[in-house]
Amino acid sequence: MKAMLVPVDGLPITIEVEGLGGLQAAVGGYIEPCSWIFDDKPAVYVNEEGKLACEPNRAVYATAEDARNLSALGGNVEEGCVLDILYGDFVCVGFDPNTGESRDISDNEIAKVKERFGTLQSVESGWIESLRIRLARRAKRR
């Protein structure tokens, strides 16, 4: 199945994966869905233990739509806020909500992945935001 791999320190690339084993091989361990990032269009899978065992990869910043939706639920989210940091390589695939099965990622979904995670600034975002959090924590201790 056609998928997009978003490697730590690299730009997204198109790969072929076969089933669950292929998804696990792509992320280097058991997978965990992060379906909220693109609302499963495409589906995003990360290493289940990534935050404990992998290097920072990408920061996920709130889009204007994310800010509207999350603020409507009572949150105080502004566009550009850090929603999460993804650790380790992650993979994006198409998802069929009718069958619950993964499918080839579409050209439109590839474009979404490249738009959100395919810039040089994006490549460094996980490390940068991770360091900001650590430095802020350190400053509070002083």
Buried (B, 14 or more C-beta within 10 A) or exposed (E): BBBBBBBBEEBBEEBEBEEEEBBBEBBBBBBBEBEEBBEBBBBBBBBBBBBEEBEBBBBBBBBEEBBEBBEEEEEEBEEEBBBBBBBBBBBBBBBEEEEEEBBBBEEEBBEBBBEBBBEEEBBBBBBBBBEEEEEEEEEEEE
